[in-house]
Amino acid sequence: MFTGIIQYLGTVSAIHDVGAGKRLVISHEALARPVGLGESLAVNGVCLTVVHLEEGRCHFDLGPETLSRTNLARLQVGDMVNLELPLRLGDTLGGHWVQGHVDGLATVLSRQHQEQFDLLWLGCSQELLAYMVPKGSIALDGVSLTLVEVHSDRFSVMLIPYTLAHTTLGVRRVGDLVNVELDILSKYVRRAVETLLPHFLARYST
């Protein structure tokens, strides 16, 4: 479990083909606490397992599902990635509950500079938009953000100076793809409504 508060920027140092998947190698500054084999780390909002360690580098295996659903398949050597260590009991929940399970991709449609802030408009599928509400939470490339507006074909978020300087969202360009993780609460609420509403209507419509 994560909170969407990015702690470090890592650099892609190597990518290797491994059967139907890939081995991703990330270089990073000294993390706030050591990462061990088999532990999790969020990379651009994707919860990945550390499969090998070197000095200052972590290795991750990316399966076909991860490659098809996230923007990690488009990474190249030298690219920057957002890194977040998993939440521990007693840690501060600074953002919102983030699982590291990406629901889909969104495309950057425009950037509007407003003094030191950037308003980012993104487009995505109707299925993803159905879970979004203005002022609700969303994670983009692992960054916990507040939705500003939600339309039938797009949504917007405001990026503060800290986010622009300390995450990859500061350098995302029009046409780039970002990972989207929907608010877990919205997913559970919709699932509950879809499951219970037909029984409620059947019972009280007669």
N, C-alpha and C positions, 0 to 999 in steps of 0.2 A: 504494500500500500504506500502511496505517495501523496504529496500535497500540492504539487504543481509549482513549487518554489525552486527554481533552478539554482543549483549551487556552484556549478562549474561549466565551462565550455571545454569540450574535448576536441581532439583533431583525429580524423580518420587517417591512420598511418598505413593500413594495408587492407586489402579485400581479396579473399581467395575463394575460388569455386570449390564447393564440397558436395559432390553429387548433385541433387536437386536444390541444394541450398548454397549458402555462402558463409565463410568465416570472416567476421568483421573484427578488426583490431583498432582499438581506440587508445590514443595517447592522452594523458591528462596530467594536470598539476597534482600535487599531493592532496588526496582527498581528506575530508575532515576526520574520517576514521578509516582504518584499513578495510579493504574488501577482500573476502576470502573466496576460494573456489566453491562453486555451487550457490553463491549468494546472488541477489538480484541488484540490478542497476537500471534506472530508466534512461534510455538513450532516445532523444527526441520524443519522449513520452511513451516509448515502447519498453515494457518490462522485459529485460533480457537476463539470462543466466550467465555468470562468469564461468567459462569453461577452461581458461588457462590464464596464468598471470606471469608477467615479466615486470621488471623495474619500470614503473610509470606507464605500463600498458596493460589493458584488459582485452581478452579475446572473447567473442560471442559467436554462437552459431545461429544463423538465421534460416528458418525453415520456409517452405513454399508459402504457407499461410501468411507469415510475416512479410515476405517479399511481395505478395500480391495485394496486401491490404494497407501497407504503410509506405512512406517515402524513403525508408532505409534502402530499398532496392535501387534507388537513384543516386545514392551516395557515391562520391568519388574520393580518391586519395587527396588529402589536403582540406576537405570540407570540415567545417565546424559543426559540432553537435551539442545539444543541451544534455547535461548530466544531472541526475538527482539520485541521492542515496535513499533507500527505503525508510519509511517512517518507523520509529521505535516507540514503545510505550513510554509515555512521559514527554515526548517531543512536542513542540508547539505546532499546532495545525494552522499554518499561516495562510494557506490557500483554501482548497476544498478537497474532499475525498477523491483521489485519483488512483485508479487501479493499474494503469499502464497497459490497458487493453484497448487498442485503437479501434474505433468503430468505422472509420472511413477516412477519406481525403477531401480536402477543400482546396480550391484554387484562388490564389490572390488575384483579385480583380482590380484593385486600385489602392493607392496610398495617398492620403490627404494630410499634408503637413500643417499643423496648427501650432505655430510657435515651436515649443520644445516637445510637443506631443505629435503622435501620428494616429490618424483614424484609418484603420485597415478594413476594407470591404472584401469579403470572400464569398465565393459561390460553391455550392455543394448540392448533393442529391436531395430530393423531396423527403426521402426517408430520414435523413439526418436532421433536416430543418424541422420536421414534425416534433422533435424532442426539445427544441430550443424555445426559450421565452426571454423577452427583454429583461435585463437586469439579473438573469440567471447566470449560472457558472458554466464554463466550458474550458477544456484544456486543448491548446493548439501547440503542437510539437512539445508537449509536456508542460507548457506554461499555463498556470491557472489565470484565467481572465474572466471579466464580466462582459456579457453580451450587451451591446448598446441598442441596436435595432435588429429585428428579425423580419424579413420580408418573405414573399412567396418563393423567391429564387436566390436569396443572398442574405448575409448577415454581416454585422460590423462589430469591431472591438476597438477600444482605445488603448494605445500603448504609451505608457509613461516613460520618462527619460531613463529610469533604471532598467526597465525591460528592454528598451532600445539598445542600451549599452552592454547588457550582460546576458542576452539571449540571442539565438539565431534569428528571432523575429525582427531584429533591428536591421538585418541585411536581406530579408526576403524581398524578392522583386515580383512585379506583375507577371503572372503565368506560373509562378512557383507553386508546388503542392505542399501542403502542411498536413500533419496528422491531426485528426479530430477524435477526441474522446468526450463523449457526452456525459452530462452530470448523471451519476449513478442513480440519484433519487428520481430523476425524470424517467429513467428506463424502468424502474420498479413500479412507479405510479402508472405508466402507460400499460405495462404488462398486467397489472392488477385490474385496471379498467377494462382492458380487452377481454380478460378472462371472466370477470364478474358481471359486466354490464349485460351480456346476452341473457344470463340467468335472471337478473333483476327485471329486465324488460319482459321476459316470458312469464314471470310470476305475477307482475302487476299490470300487464296490458290486457288481461282477461277480466 
